[in-house]
Amino acid sequence: MELPVLVGILGLAAGFISGLLGIGGGIIMAPLLLYLPPLLGFVPFSMKVVAGLTIVQGLTACLSGALTHRKFHFVSGRLTGWMGSTIFVAALLGGAGADYLPDQLLLAIFAGLALTAAVLVFVPTSSDCESPAIESLSFSRLRAVVSAGSVGILGGLVGQGGSFILIPLMTSFMQVPTRIAIGSNLAIIFLSSLAAFCGKALTGQILWPLALPIVLSVIPAAYLGGQLSRRVPVAKLRLLLALCIAAAALKIGFSVLAAFLS
């Protein structure tokens, strides 16, 4: 198997999950790129290459998935505007301040937040239903700014997008219906991913020959994931989200443990 083919297959998997669950997919794509190619005999990727390819996957998946969910009227422009602009600025501030705090402490906090988010997924949403009306959506602007700002700053500090935490905050803390939270989250994370993509592209951190198969595979995969998401009952979407978030929390937790033991 050629390396571009393998990378394209990994893009299919991450893109599908992105469209299905409304997350950026980096928490899935990065481990796949790090660990699977060496198992198949390829030279391991550096973290710089993995980060560049992951941001391409996230940006493409968010755009394709958000457009798909928008057709079903599950993307709120007002929610995206308030939370997207906030997380964009917060992530920039977090990234700039990353050198002033110990990584292990920040990662431990982030892992704890992710575990909490896995539980928050199951907090009942008063307005949750299979076909929520986007026109009647109401939310607290203060809570929107607090949620996006907190995730953006912490995510910027530890180099994580945090979209898998943002959805539970929207459904529990803000009481946004699950389907609208999933669709809107893709649009929100697209804004923060765009900033990271521009930074990496302008500084030569993206391996373009491998970025192309990712784009070509992620677009249809995220579309199919978004189509299936509409047909999956909300209760099952919540369960899948919780499992994905818990897996991410465990991965980050093991990274913290390994850092302390090394």
N, C-alpha and C positions, 0 to 999 in steps of 0.2 A: 504494500500500500504506500502511495506517495504521501508525503507530509501535508501538502495542501488539501488532499482528499480527507485525511484524518481530521484536520482542523475544521474543514467544512462540516463533517459529521458531528463534531463537538458543538459547532454552532447551531446545528439543527436541534440538538437536545436542549441546550441552554435557551435558545430562542422560543421553543415550544413552551417551556416552563414559564418564561417571561410573559408570553401572551396569555397563558392559562391563569396564572396567579397574580399578574400585575406587578411583578418585581423586576428590577433591572436585569438580574441574572448573573451579575458578576460573582456573587457568592458561590455560584455553581460553575461558571466558566473558568474561573481562576484555578481551582483545584484540579479540574480536568486537564487544563493546559500544563500544569506543573507536574502531575504524576502519571498521566496516561502515556504520553509520547515516550518517556524513558522505558516504560514497561514493554513497549512495542519495538524497542531497539533504536529509537531516534535520540539524538543529542538533546539533553534537557534544555529547556528554555530558561533564560535569565529572568529575574523578577521584572526587569525593565521591559522586556519583550512581552511577558505575560500581562503586565499592567496596560501596555499599549493595545494589545489585541482585545483585552477584556473591555476596555472603554469603547472600542469599535463595536463589539458585540452589544454592549449595554445601550449605546446610542441608537443603533439600528433597531434593536428589539423594542425599545421604548417608543420609537417613532411608528413602527409598523403596528405594534400592539395598541397604542393609543388611537391610531386612525381606525382600527377595527372596532374597538370598544366605543368610539365616538359614533359610529354608524348605528349602534344600538342605543344611543343616547345615555351612555354611562360615564361620560366625561364632562365634569362641571367646569366651565370656563372661569367662574368666580372663584371656586375652590383652587383651581390650578394657578390663577393669578396671585392670590394671597399667599399660598404656600410655596409656589414655585419661586417667586421673587425673594421670599424670605430665606428659603434653603440655599438659594444661589449665593446670597450675600454671606449667610452664616457659614457655609462651607469654605468660602474664601478666607474668612476670618479664622476659622478653625485650622485650615491648612497653613496659614501664616504663623499661627502660634504653636505649631506642632513641636518645635524645637525646645520649648520652654517647660515641657512636662514629661515625666517618665512614661515611656511607651507601655511598660508592663501594667502600670496603674490604669492607664487609659483603656487598654485592651480588656482588663478585668472588669472595669465599669461597663464597657460596651457589651461584653459577654453577659453580664448580669441584666443589662437592659434588654438584650435579645431574649433571654430566658423569660423575663417578665412579659415581653411582648407575645411570646408563645402562649402564655396564659390569658393575656388580654384578648386574644382572638376569640375566646369563648364567652366573653362578656356580652350579654344580650344587647342588641341594638333596638331601641324602641320602634324605629321606623323601617326595620329591615323587612324585605320581601323579595320575591323572585324577580319582580319587574318594577323597581322604584321609579318614581316620576322625577326626572331631573329638574323640571320647572318648579316644583314645590320644595326643592332642597333648601333647608335653612341650617346655618351653622354659626358658631361664635367666631368672629374674626380674631378675637384675642386668643382663643384656644388654638386656632389655626396657626397664628404666628408663633405661639409658644411651642407647639408641637414641631413645626418645621424648623424653627430656630434651634431648638435643643438637639434634634437629630442632625441638623446641618453642621453645627459647631463640633459636636462630638465625632461625627463621621469624618469631618475635615481633619480633626486632630489625629485620628487613627487610620486614615486612608480608606474608609469604608463609605459606600453610598448610603446605607441605612434604609433603603426603601422597604426592606422586610420588616422594619420596626415602625415605619411611618403608617402602614396600613392598619395595624392593630390600634395605634393611637387615634387614627381617624374613626375607626368603628366603635371604640370604647370611650375614649376621652371626649371625642367630638360628636359621637352618635350619628355618623354618616353611614348610610346603607352600604353593605359589603360590596355590592356590584359597582356602585359609584366610587367607592374608595379604591377598588382595584383599577378601574379605568382611569380615574383622575391621577392616581399615583404614577402611572406610566407617563402621563404628560408632565407631571411635576418633576420626576426624575430625569426626563429628557432635557429639561433646562439645565440642571446641574451637570449632567453628563456632557452636554454641549460645551460647557466651559472647560471641563477637564480634557475633552477631545481636542479643542483648539490649542490648549497649552501643550499637549503631548505632540500634536501634529507640527506645530511651529518649532518645536525643539528637537525634532527628529527621533521621537521615541516610539513611532509606529512602524512595524515591519509590513510595508504595503503589500508585497507578494502574498502574504498569508492573511492580510486583512480582507482582500477581495473575496476569497471563498467564504469567509465569515459573513460578509454582507449578503452574498448571493444565497446562502443557506438560511440565515436568520430571518430575512424578510418573509418568505413563505411559511417558515416554522412558527413565527410569532403570530402571523395571520391565522393559521390553523389553530393555534393555542387559544387565541381570542375568540374564534368561532365556537370552539368546544366549551370555553368558559361560560358562555351564555346558556349552554344546555346542562351544565353540571349544577345540581342543587346547591343553594347557598351553604347549607350545613356541611356538605362534602368539601366545598371550597375552603371553608374555615378550617376543617380538619387538615387538608393538604397544606394550607398556609402554616398552621401550627407545627406540623412535622418539618416543613422546610426551615422555619425560623429556629426551631429547636436544634436541627442539624447544624445550622450556621452558628448558633451559640456554642455548641459543643466544639466545633472546629476552632473558633476563636479562643475558647477556654483551654483547649489543648495547646494552642500557640503560646498562651500566657504561661502555662505550666512548663512547657519546654524552655521558654525564655528564663524562667526562674531557676530551673535545674541546670541550665548550661553555664 
